[in-house]
Amino acid sequence: MKALKRAAPRICTFRAGLRGGVWQVTRDYVFHGEYASREEAAEGACNAARSLEAAGGAARVLATPGDTPIPHASRSKP
């Protein structure tokens, strides 16, 4: 019997960026939430990425400036 090959999960991208004076997080360019500071936005994006991964998905977190990668797996949960 052949083993079924599972496709790698699609990687969702969470981005934290400043728009109109408010820090926003998007998931694959769709609004996900807004925050008062860059740190809060980054933490919110990391929490969302960890939740997605706990459900079997794959995620990465980027933040401005320059889509800087943020290692979300190692960040502590509040």
PDB file of N, H, CA, C and O in Angstrom:
ATOM      1  N   MET A   1       0.841  -1.174   0.000  1.00  0.00           N
ATOM      2  CA  MET A   1       0.000   0.000   0.000  1.00  0.00           C
ATOM      3  C   MET A   1       0.889   1.241   0.000  1.00  0.00           C
ATOM      4  O   MET A   1       1.845   1.323   0.772  1.00  0.00           O
ATOM      5  N   LYS A   2       0.580   2.190  -0.852  1.00  0.00           N
ATOM      6  H   LYS A   2      -0.196   2.123  -1.479  1.00  0.00           H
ATOM      7  CA  LYS A   2       1.363   3.420  -0.948  1.00  0.00           C
ATOM      8  C   LYS A   2       0.978   4.386   0.164  1.00  0.00           C
ATOM      9  O   LYS A   2      -0.194   4.541   0.508  1.00  0.00           O
ATOM     10  N   ALA A   3       2.001   5.028   0.712  1.00  0.00           N
ATOM     11  H   ALA A   3       2.953   4.903   0.433  1.00  0.00           H
ATOM     12  CA  ALA A   3       1.747   6.073   1.711  1.00  0.00           C
ATOM     13  C   ALA A   3       1.300   7.342   0.990  1.00  0.00           C
ATOM     14  O   ALA A   3       1.861   7.714  -0.041  1.00  0.00           O
ATOM     15  N   LEU A   4       0.293   7.992   1.540  1.00  0.00           N
ATOM     16  H   LEU A   4      -0.163   7.690   2.377  1.00  0.00           H
ATOM     17  CA  LEU A   4      -0.166   9.242   0.943  1.00  0.00           C
ATOM     18  C   LEU A   4       0.805  10.358   1.266  1.00  0.00           C
ATOM     19  O   LEU A   4       1.257  10.506   2.401  1.00  0.00           O
ATOM     20  N   LYS A   5       1.114  11.134   0.252  1.00  0.00           N
ATOM     21  H   LYS A   5       0.747  11.013  -0.671  1.00  0.00           H
ATOM     22  CA  LYS A   5       2.002  12.275   0.436  1.00  0.00           C
ATOM     23  C   LYS A   5       1.166  13.492   0.783  1.00  0.00           C
ATOM     24  O   LYS A   5       0.237  13.836   0.052  1.00  0.00           O
ATOM     25  N   ARG A   6       1.479  14.135   1.870  1.00  0.00           N
ATOM     26  H   ARG A   6       2.234  13.855   2.464  1.00  0.00           H
ATOM     27  CA  ARG A   6       0.765  15.345   2.255  1.00  0.00           C
ATOM     28  C   ARG A   6       1.494  16.559   1.707  1.00  0.00           C
ATOM     29  O   ARG A   6       2.718  16.666   1.787  1.00  0.00           O
ATOM     30  N   ALA A   7       0.722  17.455   1.157  1.00  0.00           N
ATOM     31  H   ALA A   7      -0.272  17.369   1.092  1.00  0.00           H
ATOM     32  CA  ALA A   7       1.304  18.695   0.662  1.00  0.00           C
ATOM     33  C   ALA A   7       1.677  19.573   1.854  1.00  0.00           C
ATOM     34  O   ALA A   7       0.992  19.578   2.877  1.00  0.00           O
ATOM     35  N   ALA A   8       2.751  20.297   1.707  1.00  0.00           N
ATOM     36  H   ALA A   8       3.307  20.292   0.876  1.00  0.00           H
ATOM     37  CA  ALA A   8       3.156  21.226   2.762  1.00  0.00           C
ATOM     38  C   ALA A   8       2.080  22.292   2.914  1.00  0.00           C
ATOM     39  O   ALA A   8       1.527  22.763   1.920  1.00  0.00           O
ATOM     40  N   PRO A   9       1.779  22.676   4.156  1.00  0.00           N
ATOM     41  CA  PRO A   9       0.746  23.701   4.336  1.00  0.00           C
ATOM     42  C   PRO A   9       1.196  25.034   3.735  1.00  0.00           C
ATOM     43  O   PRO A   9       2.379  25.374   3.741  1.00  0.00           O
ATOM     44  N   ARG A  10       0.219  25.773   3.219  1.00  0.00           N
ATOM     45  H   ARG A  10      -0.742  25.496   3.214  1.00  0.00           H
ATOM     46  CA  ARG A  10       0.510  27.103   2.678  1.00  0.00           C
ATOM     47  C   ARG A  10       0.935  27.997   3.837  1.00  0.00           C
ATOM     48  O   ARG A  10       0.338  27.954   4.913  1.00  0.00           O
ATOM     49  N   ILE A  11       1.943  28.788   3.619  1.00  0.00           N
ATOM     50  H   ILE A  11       2.428  28.823   2.745  1.00  0.00           H
ATOM     51  CA  ILE A  11       2.442  29.669   4.670  1.00  0.00           C
ATOM     52  C   ILE A  11       1.644  30.973   4.661  1.00  0.00           C
ATOM     53  O   ILE A  11       1.623  31.683   3.656  1.00  0.00           O
ATOM     54  N   CYS A  12       0.993  31.283   5.774  1.00  0.00           N
ATOM     55  H   CYS A  12       1.011  30.706   6.591  1.00  0.00           H
ATOM     56  CA  CYS A  12       0.285  32.542   5.939  1.00  0.00           C
ATOM     57  C   CYS A  12       1.277  33.582   6.441  1.00  0.00           C
ATOM     58  O   CYS A  12       2.142  33.283   7.264  1.00  0.00           O
ATOM     59  N   THR A  13       1.147  34.784   5.947  1.00  0.00           N
ATOM     60  H   THR A  13       0.444  35.028   5.279  1.00  0.00           H
ATOM     61  CA  THR A  13       2.039  35.860   6.351  1.00  0.00           C
ATOM     62  C   THR A  13       1.277  36.902   7.158  1.00  0.00           C
ATOM     63  O   THR A  13       0.303  37.489   6.686  1.00  0.00           O
ATOM     64  N   PHE A  14       1.736  37.117   8.373  1.00  0.00           N
ATOM     65  H   PHE A  14       2.527  36.641   8.757  1.00  0.00           H
ATOM     66  CA  PHE A  14       1.215  38.179   9.218  1.00  0.00           C
ATOM     67  C   PHE A  14       2.187  39.340   9.143  1.00  0.00           C
ATOM     68  O   PHE A  14       3.392  39.155   9.314  1.00  0.00           O
ATOM     69  N   ARG A  15       1.668  40.549   8.885  1.00  0.00           N
ATOM     70  H   ARG A  15       0.689  40.699   8.746  1.00  0.00           H
ATOM     71  CA  ARG A  15       2.504  41.744   8.783  1.00  0.00           C
ATOM     72  C   ARG A  15       2.027  42.792   9.773  1.00  0.00           C
ATOM     73  O   ARG A  15       0.829  43.041   9.911  1.00  0.00           O
ATOM     74  N   ALA A  16       2.983  43.402  10.459  1.00  0.00           N
ATOM     75  H   ALA A  16       3.956  43.200  10.347  1.00  0.00           H
ATOM     76  CA  ALA A  16       2.699  44.529  11.352  1.00  0.00           C
ATOM     77  C   ALA A  16       3.269  45.775  10.693  1.00  0.00           C
ATOM     78  O   ALA A  16       4.456  45.828  10.371  1.00  0.00           O
ATOM     79  N   GLY A  17       2.416  46.782  10.493  1.00  0.00           N
ATOM     80  H   GLY A  17       1.452  46.739  10.755  1.00  0.00           H
ATOM     81  CA  GLY A  17       2.863  47.997   9.830  1.00  0.00           C
ATOM     82  C   GLY A  17       2.079  49.213  10.308  1.00  0.00           C
ATOM     83  O   GLY A  17       0.947  49.097  10.778  1.00  0.00           O
ATOM     84  N   LEU A  18       2.694  50.365  10.181  1.00  0.00           N
ATOM     85  H   LEU A  18       3.613  50.459   9.799  1.00  0.00           H
ATOM     86  CA  LEU A  18       2.086  51.621  10.597  1.00  0.00           C
ATOM     87  C   LEU A  18       1.303  52.209   9.423  1.00  0.00           C
ATOM     88  O   LEU A  18       1.852  52.421   8.342  1.00  0.00           O
ATOM     89  N   ARG A  19       0.008  52.469   9.651  1.00  0.00           N
ATOM     90  H   ARG A  19      -0.438  52.297  10.529  1.00  0.00           H
ATOM     91  CA  ARG A  19      -0.847  53.051   8.614  1.00  0.00           C
ATOM     92  C   ARG A  19      -1.697  54.136   9.246  1.00  0.00           C
ATOM     93  O   ARG A  19      -2.488  53.866  10.149  1.00  0.00           O
ATOM     94  N   GLY A  20      -1.535  55.355   8.776  1.00  0.00           N
ATOM     95  H   GLY A  20      -0.892  55.574   8.042  1.00  0.00           H
ATOM     96  CA  GLY A  20      -2.326  56.468   9.284  1.00  0.00           C
ATOM     97  C   GLY A  20      -2.160  56.699  10.772  1.00  0.00           C
ATOM     98  O   GLY A  20      -3.108  57.111  11.440  1.00  0.00           O
ATOM     99  N   GLY A  21      -0.976  56.442  11.306  1.00  0.00           N
ATOM    100  H   GLY A  21      -0.205  56.107  10.763  1.00  0.00           H
ATOM    101  CA  GLY A  21      -0.709  56.652  12.718  1.00  0.00           C
ATOM    102  C   GLY A  21      -1.150  55.511  13.622  1.00  0.00           C
ATOM    103  O   GLY A  21      -1.033  55.611  14.843  1.00  0.00           O
ATOM    104  N   VAL A  22      -1.654  54.427  13.039  1.00  0.00           N
ATOM    105  H   VAL A  22      -1.749  54.346  12.046  1.00  0.00           H
ATOM    106  CA  VAL A  22      -2.110  53.276  13.820  1.00  0.00           C
ATOM    107  C   VAL A  22      -1.352  52.034  13.352  1.00  0.00           C
ATOM    108  O   VAL A  22      -1.189  51.813  12.152  1.00  0.00           O
ATOM    109  N   TRP A  23      -0.898  51.237  14.297  1.00  0.00           N
ATOM    110  H   TRP A  23      -1.030  51.416  15.272  1.00  0.00           H
ATOM    111  CA  TRP A  23      -0.225  49.989  13.951  1.00  0.00           C
ATOM    112  C   TRP A  23      -1.277  48.942  13.626  1.00  0.00           C
ATOM    113  O   TRP A  23      -2.169  48.672  14.431  1.00  0.00           O
ATOM    114  N   GLN A  24      -1.167  48.352  12.435  1.00  0.00           N
ATOM    115  H   GLN A  24      -0.443  48.571  11.781  1.00  0.00           H
ATOM    116  CA  GLN A  24      -2.124  47.349  11.990  1.00  0.00           C
ATOM    117  C   GLN A  24      -1.428  46.036  11.692  1.00  0.00           C
ATOM    118  O   GLN A  24      -0.263  46.004  11.295  1.00  0.00           O
ATOM    119  N   VAL A  25      -2.155  44.965  11.890  1.00  0.00           N
ATOM    120  H   VAL A  25      -3.102  44.991  12.213  1.00  0.00           H
ATOM    121  CA  VAL A  25      -1.682  43.631  11.522  1.00  0.00           C
ATOM    122  C   VAL A  25      -2.594  43.115  10.425  1.00  0.00           C
ATOM    123  O   VAL A  25      -3.817  43.229  10.512  1.00  0.00           O
ATOM    124  N   THR A  26      -1.986  42.544   9.390  1.00  0.00           N
ATOM    125  H   THR A  26      -0.993  42.452   9.320  1.00  0.00           H
ATOM    126  CA  THR A  26      -2.739  41.901   8.332  1.00  0.00           C
ATOM    127  C   THR A  26      -2.330  40.434   8.260  1.00  0.00           C
ATOM    128  O   THR A  26      -1.219  40.058   8.633  1.00  0.00           O
ATOM    129  N   ARG A  27      -3.251  39.628   7.775  1.00  0.00           N
ATOM    130  H   ARG A  27      -4.154  39.934   7.472  1.00  0.00           H
ATOM    131  CA  ARG A  27      -2.962  38.218   7.479  1.00  0.00           C
ATOM    132  C   ARG A  27      -3.173  38.068   5.985  1.00  0.00           C
ATOM    133  O   ARG A  27      -4.294  38.188   5.492  1.00  0.00           O
ATOM    134  N   ASP A  28      -2.105  37.810   5.278  1.00  0.00           N
ATOM    135  H   ASP A  28      -1.194  37.712   5.678  1.00  0.00           H
ATOM    136  CA  ASP A  28      -2.156  37.713   3.809  1.00  0.00           C
ATOM    137  C   ASP A  28      -2.869  38.923   3.208  1.00  0.00           C
ATOM    138  O   ASP A  28      -3.750  38.781   2.360  1.00  0.00           O
ATOM    139  N   TYR A  29      -2.478  40.106   3.657  1.00  0.00           N
ATOM    140  H   TYR A  29      -1.763  40.222   4.346  1.00  0.00           H
ATOM    141  CA  TYR A  29      -2.957  41.411   3.174  1.00  0.00           C
ATOM    142  C   TYR A  29      -4.406  41.722   3.551  1.00  0.00           C
ATOM    143  O   TYR A  29      -4.969  42.692   3.043  1.00  0.00           O
ATOM    144  N   VAL A  30      -5.022  40.930   4.425  1.00  0.00           N
ATOM    145  H   VAL A  30      -4.564  40.143   4.838  1.00  0.00           H
ATOM    146  CA  VAL A  30      -6.378  41.196   4.897  1.00  0.00           C
ATOM    147  C   VAL A  30      -6.276  41.675   6.343  1.00  0.00           C
ATOM    148  O   VAL A  30      -5.572  41.072   7.153  1.00  0.00           O
ATOM    149  N   PHE A  31      -6.983  42.763   6.663  1.00  0.00           N
ATOM    150  H   PHE A  31      -7.555  43.252   6.004  1.00  0.00           H
ATOM    151  CA  PHE A  31      -6.926  43.347   7.995  1.00  0.00           C
ATOM    152  C   PHE A  31      -7.206  42.291   9.056  1.00  0.00           C
ATOM    153  O   PHE A  31      -8.140  41.497   8.945  1.00  0.00           O
ATOM    154  N   HIS A  32      -6.355  42.308  10.103  1.00  0.00           N
ATOM    155  H   HIS A  32      -5.597  42.953  10.193  1.00  0.00           H
ATOM    156  CA  HIS A  32      -6.499  41.346  11.201  1.00  0.00           C
ATOM    157  C   HIS A  32      -6.703  42.048  12.548  1.00  0.00           C
ATOM    158  O   HIS A  32      -7.376  41.502  13.422  1.00  0.00           O
ATOM    159  N   GLY A  33      -6.138  43.244  12.734  1.00  0.00           N
ATOM    160  H   GLY A  33      -5.592  43.688  12.024  1.00  0.00           H
ATOM    161  CA  GLY A  33      -6.308  43.970  13.986  1.00  0.00           C
ATOM    162  C   GLY A  33      -5.459  45.225  14.019  1.00  0.00           C
ATOM    163  O   GLY A  33      -4.550  45.393  13.206  1.00  0.00           O
ATOM    164  N   GLU A  34      -5.764  46.121  14.979  1.00  0.00           N
ATOM    165  H   GLU A  34      -6.502  45.985  15.640  1.00  0.00           H
ATOM    166  CA  GLU A  34      -4.962  47.340  15.124  1.00  0.00           C
ATOM    167  C   GLU A  34      -4.488  47.477  16.563  1.00  0.00           C
ATOM    168  O   GLU A  34      -5.116  46.985  17.501  1.00  0.00           O
ATOM    169  N   TYR A  35      -3.340  48.172  16.708  1.00  0.00           N
ATOM    170  H   TYR A  35      -2.830  48.571  15.946  1.00  0.00           H
ATOM    171  CA  TYR A  35      -2.648  48.247  17.984  1.00  0.00           C
ATOM    172  C   TYR A  35      -2.076  49.641  18.179  1.00  0.00           C
ATOM    173  O   TYR A  35      -1.927  50.399  17.220  1.00  0.00           O
ATOM    174  N   ALA A  36      -1.756  49.973  19.416  1.00  0.00           N
ATOM    175  H   ALA A  36      -1.877  49.358  20.195  1.00  0.00           H
ATOM    176  CA  ALA A  36      -1.250  51.301  19.756  1.00  0.00           C
ATOM    177  C   ALA A  36       0.249  51.457  19.499  1.00  0.00           C
ATOM    178  O   ALA A  36       0.728  52.579  19.330  1.00  0.00           O
ATOM    179  N   SER A  37       1.000  50.346  19.467  1.00  0.00           N
ATOM    180  H   SER A  37       0.611  49.435  19.605  1.00  0.00           H
ATOM    181  CA  SER A  37       2.456  50.443  19.297  1.00  0.00           C
ATOM    182  C   SER A  37       2.970  49.316  18.409  1.00  0.00           C
ATOM    183  O   SER A  37       2.286  48.323  18.164  1.00  0.00           O
ATOM    184  N   ARG A  38       4.200  49.505  17.936  1.00  0.00           N
ATOM    185  H   ARG A  38       4.756  50.312  18.135  1.00  0.00           H
ATOM    186  CA  ARG A  38       4.834  48.472  17.108  1.00  0.00           C
ATOM    187  C   ARG A  38       4.976  47.183  17.904  1.00  0.00           C
ATOM    188  O   ARG A  38       4.704  46.100  17.385  1.00  0.00           O
ATOM    189  N   GLU A  39       5.399  47.290  19.160  1.00  0.00           N
ATOM    190  H   GLU A  39       5.620  48.170  19.581  1.00  0.00           H
ATOM    191  CA  GLU A  39       5.591  46.094  19.987  1.00  0.00           C
ATOM    192  C   GLU A  39       4.275  45.332  20.179  1.00  0.00           C
ATOM    193  O   GLU A  39       4.255  44.104  20.096  1.00  0.00           O
ATOM    194  N   GLU A  40       3.180  46.051  20.434  1.00  0.00           N
ATOM    195  H   GLU A  40       3.196  47.049  20.502  1.00  0.00           H
ATOM    196  CA  GLU A  40       1.886  45.385  20.598  1.00  0.00           C
ATOM    197  C   GLU A  40       1.439  44.721  19.296  1.00  0.00           C
ATOM    198  O   GLU A  40       0.896  43.616  19.313  1.00  0.00           O
ATOM    199  N   ALA A  41       1.667  45.394  18.175  1.00  0.00           N
ATOM    200  H   ALA A  41       2.109  46.292  18.162  1.00  0.00           H
ATOM    201  CA  ALA A  41       1.304  44.821  16.881  1.00  0.00           C
ATOM    202  C   ALA A  41       2.125  43.567  16.596  1.00  0.00           C
ATOM    203  O   ALA A  41       1.588  42.563  16.128  1.00  0.00           O
ATOM    204  N   ALA A  42       3.419  43.625  16.877  1.00  0.00           N
ATOM    205  H   ALA A  42       3.855  44.441  17.257  1.00  0.00           H
ATOM    206  CA  ALA A  42       4.275  42.462  16.656  1.00  0.00           C
ATOM    207  C   ALA A  42       3.840  41.298  17.541  1.00  0.00           C
ATOM    208  O   ALA A  42       3.796  40.155  17.085  1.00  0.00           O
ATOM    209  N   GLU A  43       3.521  41.577  18.796  1.00  0.00           N
ATOM    210  H   GLU A  43       3.557  42.505  19.167  1.00  0.00           H
ATOM    211  CA  GLU A  43       3.077  40.520  19.698  1.00  0.00           C
ATOM    212  C   GLU A  43       1.741  39.935  19.246  1.00  0.00           C
ATOM    213  O   GLU A  43       1.536  38.723  19.313  1.00  0.00           O
ATOM    214  N   GLY A  44       0.830  40.800  18.783  1.00  0.00           N
ATOM    215  H   GLY A  44       0.997  41.785  18.728  1.00  0.00           H
ATOM    216  CA  GLY A  44      -0.451  40.322  18.262  1.00  0.00           C
ATOM    217  C   GLY A  44      -0.264  39.429  17.039  1.00  0.00           C
ATOM    218  O   GLY A  44      -0.924  38.398  16.909  1.00  0.00           O
ATOM    219  N   ALA A  45       0.627  39.825  16.155  1.00  0.00           N
ATOM    220  H   ALA A  45       1.163  40.663  16.261  1.00  0.00           H
ATOM    221  CA  ALA A  45       0.909  39.020  14.964  1.00  0.00           C
ATOM    222  C   ALA A  45       1.541  37.685  15.348  1.00  0.00           C
ATOM    223  O   ALA A  45       1.217  36.650  14.766  1.00  0.00           O
ATOM    224  N   CYS A  46       2.439  37.711  16.325  1.00  0.00           N
ATOM    225  H   CYS A  46       2.702  38.552  16.798  1.00  0.00           H
ATOM    226  CA  CYS A  46       3.081  36.477  16.783  1.00  0.00           C
ATOM    227  C   CYS A  46       2.072  35.539  17.439  1.00  0.00           C
ATOM    228  O   CYS A  46       2.106  34.330  17.209  1.00  0.00           O
ATOM    229  N   ASN A  47       1.179  36.091  18.253  1.00  0.00           N
ATOM    230  H   ASN A  47       1.152  37.073  18.440  1.00  0.00           H
ATOM    231  CA  ASN A  47       0.143  35.263  18.880  1.00  0.00           C
ATOM    232  C   ASN A  47      -0.744  34.608  17.820  1.00  0.00           C
ATOM    233  O   ASN A  47      -1.069  33.425  17.923  1.00  0.00           O
ATOM    234  N   ALA A  48      -1.132  35.376  16.807  1.00  0.00           N
ATOM    235  H   ALA A  48      -0.867  36.337  16.723  1.00  0.00           H
ATOM    236  CA  ALA A  48      -1.964  34.833  15.735  1.00  0.00           C
ATOM    237  C   ALA A  48      -1.229  33.744  14.966  1.00  0.00           C
ATOM    238  O   ALA A  48      -1.823  32.728  14.606  1.00  0.00           O
ATOM    239  N   ALA A  49       0.055  33.951  14.715  1.00  0.00           N
ATOM    240  H   ALA A  49       0.537  34.777  15.007  1.00  0.00           H
ATOM    241  CA  ALA A  49       0.856  32.955  14.000  1.00  0.00           C
ATOM    242  C   ALA A  49       0.978  31.668  14.813  1.00  0.00           C
ATOM    243  O   ALA A  49       0.860  30.570  14.268  1.00  0.00           O
ATOM    244  N   ARG A  50       1.216  31.808  16.122  1.00  0.00           N
ATOM    245  H   ARG A  50       1.312  32.700  16.564  1.00  0.00           H
ATOM    246  CA  ARG A  50       1.314  30.609  16.971  1.00  0.00           C
ATOM    247  C   ARG A  50      -0.013  29.854  17.017  1.00  0.00           C
ATOM    248  O   ARG A  50      -0.023  28.623  17.007  1.00  0.00           O
ATOM    249  N   SER A  51      -1.124  30.575  17.066  1.00  0.00           N
ATOM    250  H   SER A  51      -1.115  31.574  17.074  1.00  0.00           H
ATOM    251  CA  SER A  51      -2.444  29.926  17.074  1.00  0.00           C
ATOM    252  C   SER A  51      -2.676  29.156  15.780  1.00  0.00           C
ATOM    253  O   SER A  51      -3.171  28.029  15.799  1.00  0.00           O
ATOM    254  N   LEU A  52      -2.316  29.769  14.659  1.00  0.00           N
ATOM    255  H   LEU A  52      -1.913  30.684  14.643  1.00  0.00           H
ATOM    256  CA  LEU A  52      -2.461  29.106  13.373  1.00  0.00           C
ATOM    257  C   LEU A  52      -1.606  27.840  13.321  1.00  0.00           C
ATOM    258  O   LEU A  52      -2.065  26.800  12.848  1.00  0.00           O
ATOM    259  N   GLU A  53      -0.373  27.926  13.802  1.00  0.00           N
ATOM    260  H   GLU A  53      -0.001  28.771  14.185  1.00  0.00           H
ATOM    261  CA  GLU A  53       0.518  26.775  13.785  1.00  0.00           C
ATOM    262  C   GLU A  53       0.029  25.674  14.730  1.00  0.00           C
ATOM    263  O   GLU A  53       0.197  24.491  14.437  1.00  0.00           O
ATOM    264  N   ALA A  54      -0.569  26.049  15.846  1.00  0.00           N
ATOM    265  H   ALA A  54      -0.706  27.011  16.084  1.00  0.00           H
ATOM    266  CA  ALA A  54      -1.107  25.052  16.777  1.00  0.00           C
ATOM    267  C   ALA A  54      -2.245  24.263  16.133  1.00  0.00           C
ATOM    268  O   ALA A  54      -2.511  23.122  16.510  1.00  0.00           O
ATOM    269  N   ALA A  55      -2.915  24.883  15.157  1.00  0.00           N
ATOM    270  H   ALA A  55      -2.699  25.810  14.851  1.00  0.00           H
ATOM    271  CA  ALA A  55      -4.011  24.226  14.446  1.00  0.00           C
ATOM    272  C   ALA A  55      -3.514  23.475  13.205  1.00  0.00           C
ATOM    273  O   ALA A  55      -4.321  22.962  12.429  1.00  0.00           O
ATOM    274  N   GLY A  56      -2.196  23.410  13.015  1.00  0.00           N
ATOM    275  H   GLY A  56      -1.541  23.827  13.644  1.00  0.00           H
ATOM    276  CA  GLY A  56      -1.631  22.649  11.905  1.00  0.00           C
ATOM    277  C   GLY A  56      -1.212  23.467  10.709  1.00  0.00           C
ATOM    278  O   GLY A  56      -0.755  22.903   9.715  1.00  0.00           O
ATOM    279  N   GLY A  57      -1.353  24.788  10.771  1.00  0.00           N
ATOM    280  H   GLY A  57      -1.724  25.246  11.579  1.00  0.00           H
ATOM    281  CA  GLY A  57      -0.952  25.645   9.661  1.00  0.00           C
ATOM    282  C   GLY A  57       0.509  26.045   9.755  1.00  0.00           C
ATOM    283  O   GLY A  57       1.235  25.604  10.645  1.00  0.00           O
ATOM    284  N   ALA A  58       0.921  26.877   8.832  1.00  0.00           N
ATOM    285  H   ALA A  58       0.331  27.235   8.109  1.00  0.00           H
ATOM    286  CA  ALA A  58       2.282  27.402   8.812  1.00  0.00           C
ATOM    287  C   ALA A  58       2.204  28.914   8.685  1.00  0.00           C
ATOM    288  O   ALA A  58       1.365  29.435   7.949  1.00  0.00           O
ATOM    289  N   ALA A  59       3.075  29.623   9.399  1.00  0.00           N
ATOM    290  H   ALA A  59       3.756  29.200   9.996  1.00  0.00           H
ATOM    291  CA  ALA A  59       3.003  31.082   9.404  1.00  0.00           C
ATOM    292  C   ALA A  59       4.377  31.707   9.512  1.00  0.00           C
ATOM    293  O   ALA A  59       5.339  31.093   9.973  1.00  0.00           O
ATOM    294  N   ARG A  60       4.430  32.954   9.068  1.00  0.00           N
ATOM    295  H   ARG A  60       3.649  33.452   8.693  1.00  0.00           H
ATOM    296  CA  ARG A  60       5.612  33.786   9.285  1.00  0.00           C
ATOM    297  C   ARG A  60       5.112  35.158   9.687  1.00  0.00           C
ATOM    298  O   ARG A  60       3.985  35.541   9.371  1.00  0.00           O
ATOM    299  N   VAL A  61       5.968  35.901  10.392  1.00  0.00           N
ATOM    300  H   VAL A  61       6.883  35.590  10.648  1.00  0.00           H
ATOM    301  CA  VAL A  61       5.608  37.236  10.864  1.00  0.00           C
ATOM    302  C   VAL A  61       6.650  38.220  10.361  1.00  0.00           C
ATOM    303  O   VAL A  61       7.852  38.004  10.510  1.00  0.00           O
ATOM    304  N   LEU A  62       6.168  39.311   9.758  1.00  0.00           N
ATOM    305  H   LEU A  62       5.191  39.486   9.637  1.00  0.00           H
ATOM    306  CA  LEU A  62       7.035  40.364   9.245  1.00  0.00           C
ATOM    307  C   LEU A  62       6.571  41.693   9.817  1.00  0.00           C
ATOM    308  O   LEU A  62       5.395  41.863  10.138  1.00  0.00           O
ATOM    309  N   ALA A  63       7.500  42.636   9.945  1.00  0.00           N
ATOM    310  H   ALA A  63       8.456  42.498   9.685  1.00  0.00           H
ATOM    311  CA  ALA A  63       7.143  43.969  10.445  1.00  0.00           C
ATOM    312  C   ALA A  63       7.942  45.026   9.707  1.00  0.00           C
ATOM    313  O   ALA A  63       9.037  44.771   9.205  1.00  0.00           O
ATOM    314  N   THR A  64       7.363  46.228   9.653  1.00  0.00           N
ATOM    315  H   THR A  64       6.474  46.436  10.060  1.00  0.00           H
ATOM    316  CA  THR A  64       8.086  47.345   9.065  1.00  0.00           C
ATOM    317  C   THR A  64       9.114  47.826  10.070  1.00  0.00           C
ATOM    318  O   THR A  64       8.908  47.674  11.274  1.00  0.00           O
ATOM    319  N   PRO A  65      10.201  48.395   9.616  1.00  0.00           N
ATOM    320  CA  PRO A  65      10.511  48.725   8.231  1.00  0.00           C
ATOM    321  C   PRO A  65      11.060  47.528   7.464  1.00  0.00           C
ATOM    322  O   PRO A  65      11.726  46.665   8.037  1.00  0.00           O
ATOM    323  N   GLY A  66      10.783  47.484   6.195  1.00  0.00           N
ATOM    324  H   GLY A  66      10.242  48.185   5.730  1.00  0.00           H
ATOM    325  CA  GLY A  66      11.394  46.526   5.283  1.00  0.00           C
ATOM    326  C   GLY A  66      10.992  45.080   5.435  1.00  0.00           C
ATOM    327  O   GLY A  66      11.777  44.193   5.100  1.00  0.00           O
ATOM    328  N   ASP A  67       9.795  44.808   5.927  1.00  0.00           N
ATOM    329  H   ASP A  67       9.158  45.529   6.199  1.00  0.00           H
ATOM    330  CA  ASP A  67       9.359  43.417   6.120  1.00  0.00           C
ATOM    331  C   ASP A  67      10.408  42.607   6.889  1.00  0.00           C
ATOM    332  O   ASP A  67      10.818  41.527   6.463  1.00  0.00           O
ATOM    333  N   THR A  68      10.825  43.151   8.020  1.00  0.00           N
ATOM    334  H   THR A  68      10.492  44.028   8.366  1.00  0.00           H
ATOM    335  CA  THR A  68      11.792  42.485   8.881  1.00  0.00           C
ATOM    336  C   THR A  68      11.147  41.244   9.502  1.00  0.00           C
ATOM    337  O   THR A  68      10.094  41.353  10.130  1.00  0.00           O
ATOM    338  N   PRO A  69      11.762  40.062   9.338  1.00  0.00           N
ATOM    339  CA  PRO A  69      11.195  38.852   9.937  1.00  0.00           C
ATOM    340  C   PRO A  69      11.253  38.910  11.472  1.00  0.00           C
ATOM    341  O   PRO A  69      12.242  39.362  12.049  1.00  0.00           O
ATOM    342  N   ILE A  70      10.194  38.451  12.107  1.00  0.00           N
ATOM    343  H   ILE A  70       9.391  38.084  11.638  1.00  0.00           H
ATOM    344  CA  ILE A  70      10.139  38.385  13.568  1.00  0.00           C
ATOM    345  C   ILE A  70       9.997  36.928  13.953  1.00  0.00           C
ATOM    346  O   ILE A  70       9.045  36.270  13.534  1.00  0.00           O
ATOM    347  N   PRO A  71      10.933  36.407  14.751  1.00  0.00           N
ATOM    348  CA  PRO A  71      10.837  34.984  15.158  1.00  0.00           C
ATOM    349  C   PRO A  71       9.725  34.831  16.203  1.00  0.00           C
ATOM    350  O   PRO A  71       9.904  35.162  17.375  1.00  0.00           O
ATOM    351  N   HIS A  72       8.583  34.326  15.754  1.00  0.00           N
ATOM    352  H   HIS A  72       8.437  34.057  14.802  1.00  0.00           H
ATOM    353  CA  HIS A  72       7.413  34.270  16.632  1.00  0.00           C
ATOM    354  C   HIS A  72       7.386  33.052  17.551  1.00  0.00           C
ATOM    355  O   HIS A  72       6.747  33.098  18.601  1.00  0.00           O
ATOM    356  N   ALA A  73       8.050  31.986  17.190  1.00  0.00           N
ATOM    357  H   ALA A  73       8.570  31.949  16.336  1.00  0.00           H
ATOM    358  CA  ALA A  73       8.012  30.782  18.018  1.00  0.00           C
ATOM    359  C   ALA A  73       8.714  30.988  19.357  1.00  0.00           C
ATOM    360  O   ALA A  73       8.353  30.352  20.347  1.00  0.00           O
ATOM    361  N   SER A  74       9.701  31.859  19.397  1.00  0.00           N
ATOM    362  H   SER A  74       9.994  32.376  18.592  1.00  0.00           H
ATOM    363  CA  SER A  74      10.487  32.025  20.614  1.00  0.00           C
ATOM    364  C   SER A  74       9.968  33.151  21.501  1.00  0.00           C
ATOM    365  O   SER A  74      10.454  33.318  22.620  1.00  0.00           O
ATOM    366  N   ARG A  75       8.998  33.924  21.033  1.00  0.00           N
ATOM    367  H   ARG A  75       8.603  33.788  20.124  1.00  0.00           H
ATOM    368  CA  ARG A  75       8.479  35.045  21.837  1.00  0.00           C
ATOM    369  C   ARG A  75       7.583  34.491  22.933  1.00  0.00           C
ATOM    370  O   ARG A  75       6.823  33.546  22.721  1.00  0.00           O
ATOM    371  N   SER A  76       7.687  35.099  24.107  1.00  0.00           N
ATOM    372  H   SER A  76       8.303  35.867  24.279  1.00  0.00           H
ATOM    373  CA  SER A  76       6.877  34.630  25.218  1.00  0.00           C
ATOM    374  C   SER A  76       5.436  35.096  25.057  1.00  0.00           C
ATOM    375  O   SER A  76       5.176  36.177  24.528  1.00  0.00           O
ATOM    376  N   LYS A  77       4.502  34.266  25.520  1.00  0.00           N
ATOM    377  H   LYS A  77       4.713  33.388  25.950  1.00  0.00           H
ATOM    378  CA  LYS A  77       3.083  34.610  25.468  1.00  0.00           C
ATOM    379  C   LYS A  77       2.763  35.470  26.678  1.00  0.00           C
ATOM    380  O   LYS A  77       3.359  35.291  27.740  1.00  0.00           O
ATOM    381  N   PRO A  78       1.811  36.420  26.526  1.00  0.00           N
ATOM    382  CA  PRO A  78       1.468  37.276  27.670  1.00  0.00           C
ATOM    383  C   PRO A  78       0.799  36.501  28.780  1.00  0.00           C
ATOM    384  O   PRO A  78       0.450  37.075  29.811  1.00  0.00           O
TER     385      PRO A  78
END
